[in-house]
Amino acid sequence: MEAVRGWTPAQKRTVAASYLAWTLDAFDFFLLIYVIKDLAAGFATTITTIAFATTITLAVRPLGAFLFGRLADHYGRRPVLMVNIGVYSLLSFATAFAPSVAGLLLIRALFGVGMGGIWGISSSLAMESIKKEARGVVSGLLQSGYSTGNLLAATVYGLFFTTIGWRGMFMIGIVPAIILIPFILAAVPESPVFNKGEKKPSILQVLSENWKLAIYAILLMTAFTFYSHGTQDIYPTFLQRQHGLAPGMVGTINVIANIGAILGCFIFGTMSQRFGRRRTMISSCLVSILVIYVWAFSSDISMLILGAFLMQFFNQGAWSCVPVHLNELSPRAARGTFPGTVYQLGNLLSSVNLPLQATIAEQYSYGVAMASVAFCAAAAVILLLYFGPEAHSTDM
């Protein structure tokens, strides 16, 4: 592929580190999704109460994005990324030792701060380190890390849960720190765009000059995060509760779904280099709407699998352009802060998704809960993109 020819070894290592940072961050997040009902049973509480842990995690991610992003704009992407990885890995590990529901919620809140910083720092480090012709491909690769993390969590759940239980699963969360920090320290250079001696404008100055863009980006990411979390967070519970599937089958279906997501990221991310970011994302969202019925209301296992694969293929196909789109729109002086913060503020506004879907499911069904949120979110993404700006291949 022309876009990835001629990469230097340093560029390859940088992209690999950025991808793995986001992949393993997502892995640590999704571990909780697969054991919600087990945590509810273990702490003698309701699924809705445990689901609130994901709300807290998503709600505090903007704080992490802002704090770690500002540090990255002042001290460099590379050192802050290593610190950030250590923070979220240790807090994922600490989840295994939660003594109560209150302790679980506190640990997952702190985990959310750590998780919040990774996406913005890793995407800016990667985008600033490669040639612009490769941005679409790399954007798809980076975004596929989210689905790869989900796939890894599904695999661990399917293979090991019955043996190690939910506490053992969270102990595996220390792996990112063990693997990634030494790799980045030894082999990944700083972003060529970052200049430590350059005087940085205050965040207030950046926002005052770009407030319209910031509001638009936050609204777009709110719709996008409802779109992704609305199709993913309650899905294992849907398979467990509405269809009575065992852990092995739940894990298998989610692995297949995430294979679809990864393929969608690569295909649509690459397409965006030719057809533009907005056009590619809108097209993928439109097709995903057509898949909703098969995905949410099928009763046959083969159709459930097909619906899961197609929904994530097109959902994450649209998401594949988000890293590059936000980085291309971002003000240069705040690229460590802006993409991650608007993305995580969208997560904050959509953090009610899982409790919302759990409530709808209690009143109607899990299928209705998933379909209603997915349709509304996809429609909102399409409208915002249609009337929004494009900065395809802008000079960084």
N, C-alpha and C positions, 0 to 999 in steps of 0.2 A: 504494500500500500504506500502510495507516494507520500502521504502525510507523515508517516513514521520512519521514512528512510533518512539516513544521515544523522540520526540522534547520537549524541555523545554518550559515553558510559555514565557521566554525571547526570545527564538528563534522564536516562533510563532509571537510575537509582532514585532520583528525586520523585519521578512519577510513581514508581513502585512503593516508596515510603508513604507518599500521600494517599495512594489507594489503600494500602494496608492499614493506615491510621484510621481511616473512615470505616473500612470493613470491620475491623476488630472493635471499634467503638459501637457500631451497629449490632455486632454479635452480642456484646455485653448488654445492650438495651433490650434486644429481643429475647434474651434468656427468660426475662420476667413474663413475657407474653405467653410462653408455652406452659407456665406453671401457675397461672392465676387461680385455677380451681383448687390446685393442691395447696397453695398458700392459704386460700380461704378456709380449706378444711383444717390445715395445720394450726391456724390461729383462731379457729372457731368463729369466723366472720363471713360476710357475704362476698360474692364475686365483685359486686359494685364497689365495696369498700377497698378491696385489693386493687381494683382497676384504677382507683384514685391515685395509686402510686405512680402510674404512667402519666396522669395529669400533672402531678407535681414535678416529675422529671422534665416533661415538656415545658412546663410553665417557667422553670428557672433557667432553662437553656439560654434565653437572651442575656441573662446576667453573665454567664460563662462566655458567650460569644463576645460581649462587649469587653469584659476584663481581659481575657486572653488575646482578643483582637487588638486592643490598644497596646498591650505589651508587645505583640508581634510587630506593630507599626513603629514602635520605639526601639526595640531591642533585637528585632530580626525574627523571621518566620521559624528558622531551624531550632534555636534554643527553646523558644516558647512551646513549640510543638512537642519537644521531648518532655518538658515539664507537664504539659497538658495530658499526654498519654499516661504518664505515671499517676496523675491524679485520678483519672477515670478508671484505670485498672485496679488501683488499690481500693477504690470505693465499690467497685463491682465485687471484688473479693470479700469486702466487709459485709456485703449483703447476706452472705452465707451465715453470718453470725447474728443476724437480727433477732433480738430476744422477744419482740412483740410487734404488733401492728404499728404502734407509734415509732418504735425503733426502725422498722422497715421504711416507713414514710420519710423519716429524717435522713436515713442513708441514701435513699433514692433521690431525695432533693439535692443532697450534696453531689451525688453522681451526675445529676442533670447539669450542675454548674460545670463539671469537668467535661461532660459530653458536648455542652454547648459551644466550646471553643474549637473543636477539632475540624468541623466542616469548613469554616471560613479560612482558617490558617492553612490547612492542607490544600484546599482548592486554589488559594492565592499563590502559594509556593509553587504548585504545579503549573498554573497558567502563566506565571511570570518567568518560568524557566524553560518554556518550549517555544518553538516558532508558531506563528499564528495559524499556519496551514494545518497544524495538528490539534488545534484546540477542540474541534468537534469530537474527534476520536478520543482525546484524553478526557473530555467532559463526560462522555458516555462511560469510559472506563471508571472514572472516579465515582460517578453516581451508581454504577453497578456494584460498588463496594457496599452500599446499603443493603441491596438484595443478597449479595454474597454473605454478608453478616447474618442476615435472616436465614439463609440456607445453612450456614454453619450451626446456628442455634437449633434449627429444625433437625439437623443431623445428630447433634449431641443429644437432643431430647429423645429422638427415636431410638438411638443406639444405647444410651447410658442411663436414662432417667430411672428406669425400673431398678437399676443397680445402685446408683449413687444418690438418688433423690434430689429434691430441689436445692438443698444446701450444697451438695457436691457439684451441681451444675454451676452455681455462682463462684465456687472456688476456682473453677477453670478461668474465671474472668481476669486472673492475674497474668495470663499468658501474654497479652499485648505488651506489657512493660518488659517482660523477660526477653521477648523477641525483637521488638521495634526500637527501643531506646538505644541499645548498643549498635544496631545497624545504622541508625541516623547519625549517631555520634561519630562513627568510623567512616561512613561512606557517602553521606549526603551533604552537598554544599549549600550555602545560603543562597537565597534568591538573588539573581543578578540585578534586579530592579531595586532592591532594598539598599539604601544608603544611610548608614548609621549616623553619619555626621550631618545629614540634611536636616534643616529645621522643619519640624512638623507642625501644621496648623492644628489648633484645638478642635476637638470633636464638635463643639458648638459652632465654630466657624464653618466646618464642613457641612453640618446639617443646615445651617442658615443659608448656605449657597446652593444646597441640593434638596430642600425640604419637599418639593413636589415629587422628585424622583424617589425619595425615601418613603413617602406615603404610598405611592404606587407600588413600590417593591414589597412593602409590608402587606398590602392587600393581596397582591399576587401570590405571595408565599403563604398567606393564610388559606387561600383557596387551594393552593397546591398541597399543603400539608394535610388539610382535611381530605383531599383527594387520595393521598397515599395512606395515611393512617386509617381512613375510613374503609379501605379495602384490605388492610393487613391486621390491625390490632386485635379485632374481635374474631378474626377468621378461625384461628385454632379452637376457640371456645364454640363457635358455630358448628364446627365439625364434631367436637366432643359432645355438645349438649343436644343440638338439633338432629344430628345423624348418628350419635352414639358410637363414634369410631374410636378404636383403641389408639394408644400413643404411637405405635409403629406406623399405622396408616395415616394418622394426622401428620406425623413427621414426613412421611413419603409424599403426601399431596403438597405439603408446603415446600419440600425440596423441588418438586416438579414446577410449582408456581414460580419459585425463585430462579430456576433455570430459564423460564420464560422471561422473567424480569431482566436477567443478565443479558440475554440475547436481544431484548428490546432496547436496552441501553446502548449496546454496541451498534446496532443497526440504525436506530434513529439519531444517535449522536453523530455517527458518520454522515448520515444524510443531511444533517443540519449545516454541515460545512458547505454543501452545495446549494441547498434550498432555503437557508436562513433559519434562525432559531425559532421565531414566532410561527412561521408556516408549518414547520415540522411538529412543534408541540401541539398546535391546534388540530392538525390532521390526526395525530395519535389519540388525542382526547375524544375526538368525534367518534372514532371507531370503538373506543373503550365503552362508550355509552351503549352501543349496539350489543355489547357482550354481557351487559348487566343481568339480563334475565337468566341466561344459561349459568352464569356464575353464582347467582344468589338463590335461584329457585329450582335448580335441578334436584332430583331425588336419586337418580341412577349414579353409581360411583364413577363410571366412565365419563359421564357428562360433568360431574363435579370436578374431576381432574382436568377436563378440557377447559371448563370455565375458569378454573384457577390459573391455568397456564396463560390463556388469552388475556384475562384481565390484567395480570401482572406484566405481560409482554407489552401491552399498549399503555398501561399506567406508567410504568417505569421508562417506557420509550419516550413519553412526554417529559418525564423527569430528567432524562439523560442530558437535556440541554440547559438545565437550571444552573449547574456550576459555571459554565462558560457564559451564559446569558447575564448572570448577576455580576460576574467579574468584568465583563465587557462594559456593562452599564456603570460600574462603580467608579467613584472619584479616585484618582490615582493615590492621593495622599492618605486615603483611609481604606485601601484595598484589604488590609488585614482585618479591619473592623466592619466595614460596610456590608459586604455580602453575607458574612456569618450572622451579623446582628439582625438584619432585616429578615433573613431566613428563620432565625430562632424567634424573633418577635411573631412571625407567622405561626410558628409552633406554639407560642404562648396563647395566641388567640384561638388556635384549634385544639388546645389541650383538653377541652371538654369532650372531645370526640368519643373516647372509650366509655366514660360514664353515660354520655348521651345515647350511644348505641346500646349499651347495656339496659338503659331505661326503656328505650323503644322496644328492645327484644322482650323485656318482661311484659310489656303491654300487648305486643303483637307477635313477632317472631324475629329470630336472628336474620333471616333472609330479608325481611322488610327493613330492618335496621341498617343492614349493609347497603341495600339497593337505594334507599332514600338518600343517604348521605353521599354515596358515590355519584349519583346522578346530579344532585345539586352542586357538589364540589366541581365536577367536570365541566358543567355548564358555566360556572363562575370563572374557572380558569380560561375557558374559550373566550368569553366576553372581555376579560381583562387583557388578554394577549392581543385580541383583535384591535383594541383601541390603544395599545401600549407602544412604547418605543422599541427600536431595534438598533443594536450597535455591533452588528456582525463584523468580525475581524478588525475591530478598531485597534489603533496602536496603543499598546500598554506601556 
